[in-house]
């Protein structure tokens, strides 16, 4: 004798259970990511006289940017716990005995997951680019008032327009070691400073910073003035270099950040990709023409070129430089293409994670935070590792960017279909 269960009440019950668990799990995972971010950036954000409100803004913008990553794992864990809970309490057995299939029980939450996926796409397309832009603007403001925050050991940093600095080591209290500075002065004079130590001093009155340097050399290479040429070299024990705050609009910060492509929505990404493809085709055509002309000239005047080794060497160097330039352009384009694909892959991942999590919950027949959490973490680690590998390859143009973005979903989608089908058909042995 079959037990009759009101299907509408059953749907509402499962939806309420799912949404309650989803909100708790989402904010719990979200909090873990925020703590991990703050812990990794604690040395950079604290002890630099940075206002606590600015730190909170940075955390807020970071929180917005990780929502596409938090949502799939939250759906995976929630679906495992939801169906594990109703299976553990024998409710699932009673429902199936009334003639209702597992897929019919999954249908309401599958619709909810689909709506969450659509919402995630629009959120990624509007809110996240805006958050990235504001984070860049905030980072630029901090780099002007607190340049120590942007400095990296062993790397030249464009701290201000036409001002580059490289340091060997950073220490506390804004102390720097092994400093190399290169900047342009008046009349395009080239200035170079090398110092053993230095300290960055904020200059709030004049709206800039001062760098106090100890034990070093100052070299100035003046441009030609008529037929004369001059230079200056000074050894100093202590030297102060003042830097004024540049007047640059915040909307023109693309050359300051390597990830400016993350501030674009779908429409702008597509326009940028189309422009870069057209530009790259022109560069490639020019390269082919240069290469052809070089080879033709080499064949035609082979013996003449043998007597002009320097000329031949310059041509080869030029070709190698052009080839490297084209490779860099290809990688630059790949980053935009991968970012465009990511806006679609994460929403699809949400649906795939639900199709994996719901059957797994019915199979393991355990709710709570124990086994479901362990299973969800293992699945997500595999997914995230695969995504990281393919992302690195896709952004380097080693594989097609669209393929790099979709490979994790291509791997997990057949698994989700197979496990859902097997569970609905009762082909698994229930523990």
Buried (B, 14 or more C-beta within 10 A) or exposed (E): EEEEBEBEEBBEBBBEBBBEBBEEBBEEBBEEBBEEBBEEBEEBBEEBEBEEEBBEBBBBBBBBBBBBBBBBBBBBBBBBBBBBBBBBEEBBEEBBEEEBEBBBBBEBBBEBBBEBBEEBBEBBBEEBBEBBBBBBBBBBEBBBBBBBBBBEEEEEBEBBEEBBBBBEEBEEEBEBBBBBBBBEEEEEBBBBBBBEBBBBEBBEEEEBBBBBBBBBBBBBBBEEEEEEEEEEEEEBEEBEBEBEBEEEEEEEBEEBBEEBBBBBBBEBBBEBBEEBEEEBEEBBEEBEEBBEEBEEBEEEEEEEBEEEEEEBEEBEEEBEEBEEEBEEBBEBBBBBBBBBBBBBBBBBBBBBBBBBBBBBBBBBBBBEEEBBBEBBEEBBEEBBEBBEEBBEBBBBBEBBBBBBBBBBBEBBBEEBEEBBEEBBEEEEEEE
